[in-house]
């Protein structure tokens, strides 16, 4: 509840207006551009269903809005006057300016917006239905895309839920079309790409893609989000481009326990959501679903070419595309990715393997966190470790938990050699490399978290890379690297600057990085200081 003094501070940023009972102030699915403070009467938030459920009502002194006020995405519910009254109507831009300048109101609004989005997700207030199957690769991908982007959805499983056939018939969908996404406006997407889902749900409608930005950040992992927070908070016009969802590999981690300031740990998804909200609070914009295809580095301003062929101009660019887990060297692997082979261990994947045996491949912290997390639900967790043990690659606290957990079994000097199944993984074969012994087990779920392959294939020789494909920066650039790139300046590259002036690389994609969340965040903040210097040159 806002105090009279707080309402008085909001009033100059909007306009007072009368509302009549039943008047629709914002339609469900409308881009969120307005915010209302109730002065008199009552405002209802209505779930757009046949039964018209009132989600919440706001009385005098209360205000509307949730996380879409920060992102500018479409709202999930209708906002309607429940009685004659008066409101202060504030535009989204004015609200963001107020959040950035008034510390007390900022804390109230941010907390309310975030908690309301959490409540909408928990209550299943959604404008999306996913028709699919747990045995379908695409279904898991789509659900992860929606979940990691904080967008509520209703899942109907073809194998379990009654009434699915009626929906299939209504929308003329066959089993071959699965997975299917249906929006509240009855747009039907058959096995859609992430880009198609983002377009249908208006994720990027509020973004002007022709505007020349001070800074475009490629990748919304911890490094990219940190750069967005510091850049936007210091007045830069920042756009972040992300192909899937905020958080990167860290966002898919079940729990991060060694990150400063979180003594009880924090789920990667929660950390990513907080950082995204923080960046958007300061005015950074986030474009979802469009992967980087090419960096036009032959002239300035630079131009980032994204998935749909659009070119995003920028005076400076930060590359934070991270690294991907290395694929298992098995011919049949693609058949089982998303259908028994996974690269993340979140609550969603844990649900799929409750009460079963699972395999975790890897010996780093990510693999250790996954093993401990999955052991809460799985009957047994087999850790397949190619080396002699965990001591050289994993934090000691994780090693102790693994050693003490009765459901976790370690197999050292071992690697997976075969995957078998019909549509879904059914059997896993591994080999003890010391004895040569082969074993095959009836295991349906493998979580692989081994090594790191940099996401630099799209750069097309634009920047100097090391022999493993990671981007070289600062003092790691040799004179011949700068000569090949025709470095045009008298000064040497800044600490995190690449072989092109004004193009920076941070986080896991950078050669020599520490591959830790804290160091990635630190690099994101450091890079912004150099960006300021470059923009003033």
KOLPA-423582 format. One record per residue (C-alpha): x, y, z; residue in one letter. Coordinates in pm, whole numbers, plus 50000, padded with zeros to 5 digits. Layout:
BEGIN
XYZa...
This chain:
BEGIN
500005000050000x501415033749899x501405062750144x499835096350048x503355111050021x504435083449782x501285088049569x502035125149557x505535118049420x504095095549149x501355119949043x503555144348841x504775115048626x501285105548505x497765118748457x494695115848676x491675101048502x488195088848584x487305052448517x483875036648495x482825002348620x483544975948357x485924998148159x488834978048017x492084996448083x494454970447932x493504940247723x495114906247779x497904902147527x498384939847487x501934953247507x502454965547862x502775003247829x500665016948116x500655014748493x497795025248724x497735037849081x494245034749232x492975066849398x489315056749430x487235026549337x488664992549254x490714977248970x490434940148880x493064918748709x491064892748516x492314859748380x491214856348014x489254823848034x485674814247961x484894816548336x486614850848372x488504845048697x489544875948894x493234870448975x493564900249212x491814932849298x493474965949379x491924991249619x492915027949680x496635031949749x497545000849548x499004998349197x498934975048899x501824959248709x504214930048713x507514921148542x506234929948193x506374966548304x510174962848293x510464943147969x507634959347772x506274925247672x502594917047638x500564913447957x499004880148053x495734893348198x493074919648141x493004950548366x489464963248423x487684988148648x485644969748910x483825001549015x483615038248924x486745055549048x489895075048976x493425064248888x496815078848804x497845065148465x501635064048414x503365054648089x506045027648094x508875051648006x507845075448286x507615046248529x511145034348439x512465069648490x510765070648831x512275037048928x515745049348834x515485081949030x513405074049340x515115047849556x512175041949791x509595037349514x512065016649313x512344991249595x508534989349634x507814985549261x510624961049183x509704938049469x506014938749374x506634932949002x508964903449061x506764886449323x503654891049110x505324873948813x506314845149043x502714842749163x501344842948806x503664813948720x502704794949037x498974799448967x499294789848602x497994822948467x499134818248112x498434826947750x500204796247611x499344759347588x502024734147491x500814701147344x503574675547357x505084644747513x507814637647765x509324614747504x509584642547244x512834662247199x511084694247093x508694694647388x511484697447644x513214724647438x510054745547416x509184741647784x512724751247886x512604781547655x509364793847813x510394785348170x513824801448150x512274832748000x509804834648290x506764829348068x503994807948228x502524780148018x500114751048047x501474716947947x499144690247808x500824656247773x499534635147485x500344603547681x498574613348003x496024641447980x492404635247891x490834658947643x493994664047437x492394647847133x489614673647140x492214701447119x494064683446839x490844680746641x489814716646711x493064730946577x493504704746301x496744692246452x498064657146401x500494637246616x503164643746350x502954681246428x503964676746792x505104696846981x502514723946924x502244758047088x498824774847101x498524811047212x495474828347360x494864844747022x494644809246882x497864811746683x498994775746628x502734769146597x503784734146489x507184723746628x508234760446633x511734774646667x512594796846963x512444826846727x508914817946614x507724814846975x509324848047069x507674864946770x504224849946842x504364861047208x505724895647127x508894891747330x510684918247122x507824941047017x509054970147231x512524970447072x513504994246791x515874972846585x517005001546359x518355023946635x522125028546656x523015017347010x525905027947226x526424991247307x525134957947181x525914927947403x525794893647242x524824867647502x522874870847828x524894848448057x526304862448383x529004882148197x526604897647947x523984905948209x526614921948435x527774943548144x524144953048076x523534963148438x526684984448464x526364999048115x522695008748145x523095021848501x525875044748376x523715059648103x524595038547798x521915028047551x522244990247582x520694961747384x521344925347480x520844898347213x520204862647334x519234832347125x517584811947400x517184826347750x519064847048010x521584829248229x523784809247992x525154777148141x524814792148489x521084796948426x520714759348378x522474751248706x520344736448984x522224755749254x525274778549270x526764778049621x530134795249583x528894828649445x529634857949676x526674870349878x524524838949865x525614817450162x522714793050115x523204791849739x520964803349456x519414785049163x520874795548830x517394803748700x516754827248994x520114844648954x519454849948583x515944863748650x517224888148913x520034900448689x517644904548394x515184924848601x518054945948733x519324953548381x515834962348257x515254984248561x518105006548438x516755007048083x518684979247907x516614960347650x516744922847595x516074906947255x515204870047286x515174842547024x517544858346773x520964842246755x523974861246624x524834850546269x527634874546178x529484905146302x530014931446035x533404943446155x534754959545836x533304994045918x531925014546206x529415016146353x529584978446371x526544958246268x525434925946431x523474903746194x520904882546375x518794852246286x516164869246070x518714888645863x518184920946058x521344941546120x521684958546459x524054988546446x526274996346746x529125019546838x530604992547063x530044955047092x530604930947380x530704893947293x529584871947583x528324841347396x529954817247641x530794781147575x528804749347522x529324715347679x531274692047455x529134665447283x529814628847352x531734613047058x528924588346980x527284585246637x523734581046768x523924610847006x521664635046807x518774609946818x518674611647196x519404648447268x516334660447457x515014624747464x517294609847728x520474630547684x520454664647852x522834693947900x521114709148203x519894695648534x517004717248651x513724708948824x512184701448485x514714674448396x514644660748750x510904654348714x511554632548410x513824608448597x512284606548945x512824571949094x515084560548810x518834555748766x520674583548584x524174590348453x526094622948497x529134626648271x531844650648386x534144659848673x533714697548706x531524718048938x528564717348700x528614679348696x528984678349074x526054701849130x523944681248890x524794648349065x523944661649411x520724677749285x519524647349087x520274624049380x517354640349564x514894624849318x516714596949131x517144562049271x520844561849185x523264585949017x526234571548826x529044596648779x531104587148474x534544603148510x537224599448245x540064610048478x541314593848800x539004614149023x537494647649112x540164664749320x541774684449036x538574697948879x535864701549146x535364722849457x536074704449777x532604710249929x531004692549631x533454663549649x532584657850015x528864657449940x529344632849656x531524610049866x529014610250152x525874605249943x524714568649939x522874572649606x525904585449409x528324560349258x531584571749095x533114553648797x536644567148736x538754560848424x535414554648251x533634568647946x530314562647771x530684543347444x527114535747336x523544548647355x520594526947249x516844530947230x513794534347010x512724570747007x513944575947364x517174564947532x516794530347688x520314516747743x523744531447815x527084514147765x530324525047928x533914512447930x536494511048209x539594523748027x541964506848274x540554471848246x538774474647909x535614460748066x532334470347894x529034473548080x525514480347951x522784492948182x519084499448137x519354536848205x517094562148031x518684595348131x522214609048074x523344643748181x526544653648004x528644682848133x532134678247997x534604703547864x533794736047690x533524745147323x533424782947258x530414797847079x532484816246819x531584798146496x529484828046382x532394852746390x533694841446050x537374851446099x536394886446214x538424884146538x541664867646643x541054834046816x543364810447004x544024774846888x540884762447067x538584788546917x538324812147217x538584849747154x541944865947229x541904899447409x544264926147545x547794914347624x547094879747478x546974895147129x550274891146943x551584917946705x550814894946412x547184892246533x546844930146522x548624932146187x546244906546035x543254925946169x544784959046053x544554974546397x544165011846315x545055028846644x548325039946799x547295025847138x547294988947226x543974970747284x542394975347626x542394946347874x539264929047739x539324944147389x539654921347088x541644926346767x538954951446658x538694985146837x535484988047036x534734950647024x535194932947359x535004896747473x534104886247827x533204854948021x533644819047907x534074828247538x537284847347615x540654830147591x542124825347938x538914831748133x538434813548464x535034797748377x533434809048703x530264829548755x531994855248978x534824861448732x532354864548443x530384890848635x533624909148716x534674909648351x531274923448255x531724953148488x535364959048388x534494959248018x532074988348063x534885011248184x536775003947862x533605008947654x533285044147795x536875051747695x536315038647343x533085058447296x534935090247396x537855084447159x
